[in-house]
Amino acid sequence: MGSGKRAAEQPQHHEDGRFEDQDAQVRLRHGRVVDSSNVAEWDHEAKYIGFTEPSCSVHQPDLNLVADNPRLVARHADARILHQHAGSHVELPAVPRAGDDALAECAFGERSPLVQAKRVERVVRAVDVEERDPAPIDRHLPPPSRRELVHTGDGDEVPRPIAPIADIVDVHIAGRHGVYYNAMPNHRIEARTPRGAPHAPVQITDPDRLRSVGEDAAHVAGSASALVAPSTEAEIAHVLKSSAAVLPIGAQSSLTGGATPRGDVVLSTSRFNRIVEIGADRVRVQAGVTLADLDAALAGAGRYYPPAPTFTGAFVGGTVATNAAGAATFKYGATRGWVEAITIVLPTGDVLDIDRGSVHAHADGYFELILGSGIVRVPVPRYRMPDVPKLSAGYFAAPGMDLIDLFIGAEGTLGVIVDITLRVEARRPAWCLFFVPFADRRAAFAFVRTLREAAEETWRSHDPGGLDVSAIEHMDARCLALARADGVDRRTGVTWPDRTAIALLITLELSSSIASERAFEEMGRALDEAVRADDVQIAMPGDRARMAQLLALREEVPASVNSRIGRAKRDVDGRIEKTAGDMIVPFDRLEELLACYEREFEARSLDVAVWGHISDGNLHPNVLARSFADVESGRAAILAVGRDAIRLGGSPLAEHGVGRNRVKQQLLEMLYGRAGIEEMRAVKRALDPGWKLAPGVLFPPGSMPP
């Protein structure tokens, strides 16, 4: 490539406003448009990185003019052409240098109708290196999975970062100067082709194997037309393209019927089971890794993943797909806040690699996905989501939201997640468990309030000796009666007084030995003021046997309920099924919600057991149906309490998701309204126009398009 232009090769300005420069090499970046009168008419889609000879003006390299449509391209020396043809004045910034994290001349946060500068005009990192060989550039660029090959125009192929906000690498190679960067608008992402040979995975149609995936943990029987277990992205893409209806599943631990097939091809992610890498504060895993295997691997490295649900057989991909939450939500939040990156195969077979912070919704409320078939615009729903610590209620929506959050909690309706990077805690704490029975419910709530306030003060002050309570779980008197009837107290050695109204299971996190001793003393004083010391049972750090017994009681309560429902279904009426709620409200409204439970269930003479995560304001009423009439009455009660949960500033859908459960789908519409559901359906139509992925999940089957 020469060092200058011949007169005959001057850029052309078309009548329709387009600017054409066949020799253009460097995308404009990091400048500020003062007068952008004609910028919106420009539409040049050059996608290559340029080199210039040393004689070119390399001291003012990267301008950035980002309008609603265009990506503008011109040589360094051609800034005057912008002024001449676009009627715009461009202010040039300084050259990015090693260590720069921003350019002072950028118009941060400003946005006119034509210019979007809030996030694209930012340098994450600038590197200035002198190299004789292109190979060493690799250490300055994102990893190969985040790059694509592009042509320079003079026969070379060079890797280009494809993250929408990428590192800038200002490189001199063998006398030529190049700037590596990506100027794609921040609301747009480019898909790639799936990796792996494009084979069709083995389709299993053996009736016994199909029966093994015929229902999830909601225990409502379904049927699969076939079972596939792909091991590559390309195999998943093949299944999606060649099937009319596909249901992705993990461990089928869903309580909503979301992993129960209705004639679908069941796509198991069980072969995506590698733990790829454990870092200082990140872990990268495939979607089919179980929480138990993840925890074991992290424990070996001294790391900890706090938001994991209590069922350790669940797949990591399933927990991301449902934005699952665990016992420690009070301290750590739900899954969403811990997901840093995902790789997802879309219904079209295209693959997205999404890093948190790299793609945000346009100010007008949409994303743009560059797929193999063209650009797809995905609208952001406009409903307002309740402000609660855990929420699994359809598609996430917020102004300027991160694209990754659209797929977290989408319940497998928008794509198949295959790879996940999670944030982890660098230190694994020690735990102490306390089983604390109360004869008076008001006293129990007062004690929980005291512990919550003490824990929040500990987090604010970073006091190593403060009370660091990460979870408080709740079982009511009916739960304990069921457990006792099933001999759980005898098997576990965990006992409680006959008049217990509520039992709490409290998790206290401990740090150093000296600080732990002080925290333990504070917990002892709090307990002495609240309950009889003889009634409290403790599992100390390291006492794995006693800890397992206390945790077993927690798990045995749902098992006792489920076994009774199963027997009633078998012996009384085959239509009987699990009928339960999953409500959450701000903690200071929780006693009101509990009163609503009692009012609605007692009015219908229903037998109900209530347990859950009291520290989060999340409780689960479960109906012990004696007849199908009880099931119908229980559904009506849950819908009534759902309205109360919304009125109290909460959500009728907290951590289990929506799935194919008709009551939960009604609660979803109650939460967002019909207009909100239609906005959600618009997202689904944009990404899955054939409605082939998890049909009937989130939306009733009758709502699918023709």
N, C-alpha and C positions, 0 to 999 in steps of 0.2 A: 504494500500500500504506500502510495507516495506521501510526501509531506505537505502538499498543498493541492488546491483545486484548479483545474483548467477552466477557462471562461465558459466553455460549452457545457460544463458539468454543474453549473450553478443550480441550486435548489429551485424547484418550480412551485409557484403558489397557484393552486387551482381556483376556478371561479367559485366552487362550493366551499372554499375556505380551508381545504386540506393543504398541508405542507408536505412536500415530497422531496426527499434527499436520498438518492440511491446509494450514496457513499456514507450515509449517516452511520456512526459507530457507537456513540455513547449516549445512553438515555439521560435526559436532563434530571437532575436531582439536587435537592437542598438549596434552592434559591427561593426568592419571595416575589410573587407577582404583585405589583403595585396597581397596574391598570390592566385588567384581564378582559378587555372588550371583545376579542374574537377567539379567546382560548377554547371555548366550548365547541367551536366548529372543527377543531383539529382532531384527527382520528388516525394516528399512525401507530401501527402495532409491531414495530420492530422489536425483536426479542433477543438480540445478541449483545455481547460485551465487546467493547472496542479497544484497540490499541492505537496509539499515535506515535509517530516518530518524535524524537526529542525536540525537533525544530518546531513542533506544534505548540500551541499555547496550553501547556499542561498545568499551569499554576492556578487556573480557575476551572477545575474539572466539573463538578457535578451540580447541575441545577435540577430543581424538581418543580414541575408544574403539573399538579394533579387535579384535573377537573372531573366532572361527573363521568365522562366517557374516556378521555384520551390518555395515552401515555406518549409524551412528546420526546422526540429523538433529534439530536443534531450534534455536529462535531463541536469540540471545545471552541474552535476559532470562529464558529458561526453564530455566536450570541447576537451579533448585529442583525442577522437575518430575522431573528425573532422580533426585534424592534421594527424592522422594515415591513414584515408581512403580517404580523399579528397586532400591530398597534399597541404592544405592551412594552413596558419598561421593566427590565429584569435586574435586580440587585444581586451581584455575585458574592457568595460567601468565601471565607478562607478555605484553603485546601485542608481536607480532613487529615489529621496526623495520628500517629499511634497514641492510644489512650483517650482520644476524644470521645465523649459520650453525648455531645450535642453540638450543634453549630449555632453560634450566637445570632446570626442573621435570620434564622428560620422564624417564621411567624407562628410560633407555638400556640395551639388552641384557637387560632383564628379560622373562620370559615365564611367565605362569601358564597353566593349561589353557584359560583363556578369553580372555586378553589377549595380543596379539602387539605388542610395542612396539619391537623391536630396530631396524627400519629405517624404518617408516612414521612414527614419531614423531621426525622429524628435519626441520629446515628447511634446504633447500639454500641458499636465498637469500631474504631478505625485502626488499621495496622499499616505501617509504612515499612516496606522491606525491599532489599536489593537482592535479586537472585539471578543466577546464570541459567538455571534449569527450572522448568515449570513444576516439576514434581514437589519441591518443598513447599509450594503454595498450600498443599493439602492441610498442613498443620495450622494454617490461618483461616481456613474455611470451615463452614458447618460440615458434619459428617456426610459421607457419600449418599446416605439415604435421604438427605435433605438438599440434594443438588440434582441438576440435570445438565446434559451436554448441550451446548449451543454453538453455533457457527459464528466465527468472527467476520466472515466475509472475504477473507483472503486464504481460505483453505484450512485454517486451524479449527480445532474443536477444543473448547475450554469448559470446565465445570462452572456453573453459575449457582449461587445460593437461590433457593426457591421459597424460603420463608418470607412472608410479606414485609417483615421488618428484619433485615439481615445485617450481618457484619459488613462493614466496608473494608475492603483490603486494597490498599493503594500500592501497587507492585511495579517494580522495574525488573524486566527479564531480558537479559542479553541486549540491552540498549533500547528496548521498547517499553513503553509505559502503559499500564493497564489498570483499570479500576473495576473491581468485582463488587457487584451489589445487585439489589433487586428493587425496582421501583414500582412494583405492582400495587395498585390501590389497596388500602388496608381492609376493605370490606370484601375483597375478592381473593379466591384461592384456586390454584390449578391442580386438578386431579392428575394422577398417573395411571399407567396400566398395571394390572395385578402381576405380582411376581409368581414364578413357578410355571411349570409346563401346563399348557391348557388342556389337561386331561379331565375326563368326567370321573368323579369318585365312584366307588362301588355303591350301587343302590341295593339296599337290603329290603326285601319284601317278605321275609319269613314271618309268619303270624306271631310266633312266640317272641321274636325280637321286637316286632312292632308293638305288642302288648306291653313290653317292658318300658316303652316311652309313651304309653297311652294316657297318662295322667300326671299332673304335678302334685305338690303337697296340699292342694285344695281338695284332692281326692274326688274330683268329678270326672267320670270316665270319658275319654275321647278316643279318637282313632286316627292313625297316621296312614297315608298312602304309601309312604316309603321312608326309609331312614338312610341318611348319608352322614359320613364323618370325614369331611375334607381335611387335608393337612397343609394346603397352600392357599394363598389368595386366589390364584387362578382357578383352582377347583371350586372355591366358593362362588366366584364370578360365573363359572359355567352353570352351577346349580341355579343361581338366581336368574340367569338368562334363559334357561331351558325349562323352568318350572312355572306353573300358573300360580301356586301358592306355597310359600316357604315359611316355616316357623323355626327361627333360631332358638336353640335351647342350650343351657349349661347343665347344672346339676338338677334341674327341675324342682328347685326348692321354693318356687313361687307359691304364695297362698291365695292367688287371685285367679287361677286358671289361665294365666298368661303364658304358661309353658305347657298347656294341654292342647294337643292337636285337634283340629276339626276337619280331618281329611287332607291336611297339608303334607307336604314333604318336610320331614323333620330334619333340620340341619344341626347336628351336634358339633360343638366346639371342643369336644374332649381331647382331640389330637393336637390342639394348640396349647400344649401343656409345659412349655419351657420357661424357666426363670432365666431371662437373658442376661441380666446384669444387676448387681447390687452395688450402689455407690454410697458416698458418705451420707447423702440425704435424699436419694432417689433409688427406686427399684423399677426395672423394666421387666414386664412379664407378658406372656401370651394370655389370651382370654380364658383358656381352659385350665389354668392353674387354680387349685383349690386354696381356700383361705388357710387350711391346715398346713399345706405344703409351703405356702408363702410365709406363714408365721415361723415354721421350723427353720427355713432358710434365713430369715431375718434374725431369729434368735441366735443362730450360729455366728452372725456378724455383729451381734449386739445392737441390732436395730429393732424398730417397733412400728407397726402400722395400726394406729389407734381406731379408725372408724369401722373396723370390720364387724359385721353382724355376728350374733351369737352362734349361728349355725356354721361351723367351720368347714363343712363339706361343700358350701356354696362356691361357685366359680367366680374368680375376680371379674370376668367379663359380665356376668350376671349382676354383680353388685353395682357395676358402673351403669349398666343398662337401666337399672331401677333406682339409681341414686340411693342405694341402701344405707341404712344407719344402724349403729350398734348400741350397746349399753352405754358407751362412753360419749354419746353425742353431747351431753351437757358440757363437757370440757372441750372436746375435739371437733364437734360438728359432724356432718354427714359426709358421704363419699365425695360429693362434688368438689369440695374444697381441697381435696388431696390428689386430684387427677391433674397431671401436668401435660400429658400428651396422649393421643390415641391414634391408632391407624384403623380405618373403618372402610369396609367394602360396601359401596352403595348398591341399591337395587339395579342400577344400570351396569354394574360390573366395574365401574371406575373406583379408584382407591384414593382416599384422602389421608394425608399425614398432617394432623392438626396439633400444633403446639400451643399451649395456653399463652395468651397475650399476643399471638401473631395475627389473628383475624378478628375484627370487630365489626358489628353491624354498621352500615351506613347511617348517617344522621336521619335519612328519610325512612329507615326501618326495613332494611333488606340486606341479604348477602348475595354475592354472585359466585357461582361455582363454574369453573372452566372445565367442562367434561369432554369426553371424546366426541360427543354429538353436538357440542356447542355450549354456549353460556346459558346457565340456568339461574334464574333469579328466585331466591327463597325469601318469602316475607317473614318478618318477625311479628308474632302475635302482639296485640296491643293491650291484652288484659293485664291486670295488676295481680301479682302473686302475693299471697299472705306472707307476712314477715314472721316466720316461725323457724326454729332450729333444724327441723327436718321436714322435707316435703317431697313426696313422690306423686305428683299430680299432673301428668301430661307434660307437654313441651315447655321447657324453660323459656321465659320471655322477659326482656328488660331493655330499655333504650341503651344502645351502644354495647350490647351484650357480646360476650366472647363466643365464637362459633362452636368451640368445644362443648359449651354448655347446652347447645341444642341437642346433641346426641346423648349426653349424660342424662339418664332418666327417661329416655324416649322409648324404653321397653322393647327395643329391637325392631321398631316399626320403620326406622329411617335408614338402617344399615346394619351390617354385621361387624361388631368390634372384634378385632383380631390381636391387637397389640396395645399395651397400656403402660405408661410411665406414671408411677405414683410417688408422691412425696412421702418420706418416712421420718420418724423421729430418730435422731442420731444416737440417743441413749434409751435403753430399755429400762423402765422403772421397776421397782419392786412393788408388790401389791399386798394389801391386807384386807380381808373380807370380814364384815360384821353382819350377822343375822340378828335383827332387832324386832321383836314382836311388840305390838301396842294394843292395849285393850280399848283405847279411845282414838277414833279417827282424827279428831281435831288436834290431839296431842301429836299424832304422827305427822300431820301437815306442818305444825309449828316446828317440829324438829327438822323436817326437810328444809323448811325455810331458813332455819338457823345455819344448817350445813351449807346450803347454797350461798348464803351471804358470806360465810367464812371462807369458802373456796374461792369465790370471786375476789375477795380481798387479798387472798394469797397470790392469785395470778396477777393482780394489779401491782402488789408490792414486791413480788418475786422473793418472798420470804421463804427460805429453804425449810424452815421449821413450822410453817403454817399448815393449816388443814387443807390438803390438796385432794378433795373428793372429786373423782372423775365420773362416778355413776351412782345413782340410787334407784333401785328397782322395787316394785310394789306387787304384793299378792294379797287379795282380799280374803275374808273369812271363808267364802265358798271355795276358793282355790285350795285353801289349806284343808278344808273338810274332804275334798276330793283326793288330795294327796294322802291324807291319813287313811281314808277308806281303801286306797290302793297299796297301803303298806310302805309308802315312801319314807315315812319317819323311821320305821324300823330298819329299812335297807340302808339309809344314809346316816342314821344316828343323829339327825337334826330334829329337835323337838320344840314344841311351843305350848304355851298355856291354853286351856280349853276356851277361854273367853277372848282369844286374840281376834281383833277386828281387822287389823292390817299388820302384815309383816314386811319389813324393809330389808333389802340386801344392799349393803353399802360398800363401795370400792374406794379404799383410801390408797393413794399413791405415795410412795416414800422415796426419799433421795439418800443422802449420806446417813450413816448410823447415828451420829449425834443429832442431826436435824430430825431424823425419824423418831428418835426417842421423845423429843419434845412434841412432835405432832401426835404421837400415840397418847401422850399424857393429856393433850388438849381434847382428843377424841374421848378419852375416858371421862374427863370432867363433863363434857357435853352429854354423854350417855348417863352419867350419875344423876344429872338434873332432869332427865327425861323418862327413864325407865328403871325397873329393878335390875340390878347388875346380874342377878342369877339367871335372868331370862335371855341375856345376850350371849351369843355364841360367836367365836372368833377363829379365823384361819390366819395364822401369822405368816409373814413372808418365808418361803421355803417349805412350809407345811403343805406339800402338794396333795396329800391324801385328804386332809380336812377341807382344803379349798375345793377339791373335786366333789366332795360330799355336798357342800353348800351350793355349788353351781348345778349339781345334779337335781336338787330340789327345784331350782328355777326351771330346768328343762322338763322335769316330770309333770309340772302343772299343765302345760299345753298338751302333753301326751295323754294325761288323764282325760281331758276334755275330748280330744280327738278319738280316743278309743270308745268312749260312750256314744259319740256321734256315729262312728262306724258300726257299732252294734245295733243302734236304732235303725240305721239305713238297711242293715241286713235283715233284721228281725221284724221291723214295724212297717217301714215304707221306703221303697227304693228311691223316692224323690228327696228324702231327707239329706241335707248337705250342711257343710260348715257355714255358720251364719255368725259373722263377727264384724266388729268395727275397728277402725284404726284412726282415731281422732287425736288431734293435737291442738292445744290452746296455750297462750302465755301462762306461765306457772301461776301468776296471781289470779287467774280465772279458772284454775283447774277444779277447785272445790265446787264452783258453780256448774261446771260440766258434769262432775260426778253426780250432783243433784239431778241434773237432766237425765242421766242414765237411769237413775233409780225411778224417777217419775215415769218415764216412758216404758221401761221394762216391767215395773210393778203394775202399771195400769193394764198391761196385757197378760199378767200372771205368768211371766216367763221366768224360767230358771236360768240365771246368768252368773258366770264367773268373770271377774275383772282382774287383769294383771297388766303390767307394762312398765314404762320408764317414767316414774313420777318426777324425777329431776328435770326431765325435758317437757313435762306437761303432756305426755303421750301415753294414753291408756287404751287397752284392748278389751272391750266387753265381748264375751263369747256366750252365745245362746246354747244351752244343752237341750236340744229339741227332742221332745217326746213324740211328736207327730209332725206331719207336713204342715199342719195349721200353725204350729209353733214356728216353723221356718218362715212362713208368710208373715206372721205377726212380728217376728224378729226383724225381717227386712224393713217393715214399716217403722219399727222403733228406731232402727239405725238411720233411716232417712230423716226421721224427726230430730234425732240427736245431731245429725250432720248439719241441719239448719241452725241448731243452737251453737255448734262449734264455729260456724262462719260468723254468726252474730257476735260471738265472744272474741272475735279477732283471730281465729285459728283456721284450721283446715280439717275437713272430714277425711282427708287422705294424707297420711304422714309418712310411712316408711315401707309399706307393702306394695304400693303401686295400684294400678287400676286393672290391668289384664283384660280378661274376657268376662269378668264378673259384672252382671247387669246392674246390681245395686251400686257398685263403685262407679260404673259409667254414669249412672244417674247423679251420683254425688259430684262427679267431675263437672257435669253440666250445671248443677246447682252452684258450684263454686265460681265458674266463669261465665255462665249464661250461654244461651244458644249462639250468640254472636261470637263468643270466645271459642266455642267448639268449632264453628265454621272457620275461624282464623287458624285453628290447629289443623283442620282438614286441608286448608290451603297449603300449609307446610308439607303435609303428607303428599298432596297431589304434585307439588313441585319436584320432590325427590323420588317419589314412587308413583308415577302416573298410572301404572298398571295395577296399583294397589295389591301387589303380590306378596309383600313382606309382612308377615304377622297379621294377616287380615282378621278383623274382629277384635284385635287388641286395641284398647283405648276407645275405639269407636264401635258401636253395634254393627253387626254384619249388614243390616238393612241400610246403613248409611254409606256403604261403599258406592263409588260411581259405577255407572254401567260400563 
